[in-house]
Amino acid sequence: MSKDEKGRAKTEQAKGKLKETAGRLVGNERLTSEGRAEAAKGDARQAKEKMKDMFKR
């Protein structure tokens, strides 16, 4: 996995978790769902990069 793609995936995951937690704390369902979506996007990016690495070998 390239370093910048790995970093981008981790950043998206962290931002998503932060938004989700903040949304839960203040009772904002929209913010919570945005956080879940962003975390899922980071998970998907990470999975894509891992698949690319598998086929490189």
Order of alpha helices (4+ residues) and beta strands (2+ residues): alpha-alpha
